[in-house]
């Protein structure tokens, strides 16, 4: 039986095709390198401009991140303050229910109750823990003094609350 294509060696033809493909890939790679080399930026001013642009973007992102962190901290602080404010509001409501007023003015009875409570806490605390030594004395710790401006004047003293009264007394 004779061969069909007796003029051509099949193995040699396959090797030739492989070589041509490898050569095409190599030329395409060289061509791409040459084209990329043409597009490389060599101008110093343009390179500086690009670098400044990159640094500006980086700085903007850092500032945005700092801003987000500050906002997060503010939110946390607000949440903690809301929790504390809620506790204080509950305590104020309890004091208002127990003491009556609680809103604006403080009555003498409320001051007296507060002083009694502090006195009791001080005595109870001193029995259990040996007292509080070196504690600064505050105005709230001292007893209330009588207003001397409103005391009844002695018999020989002249009392005048206005200029006209003072002139009349003289």
Beta strands, then each sheet from edge to edge (+ up, - down):
end
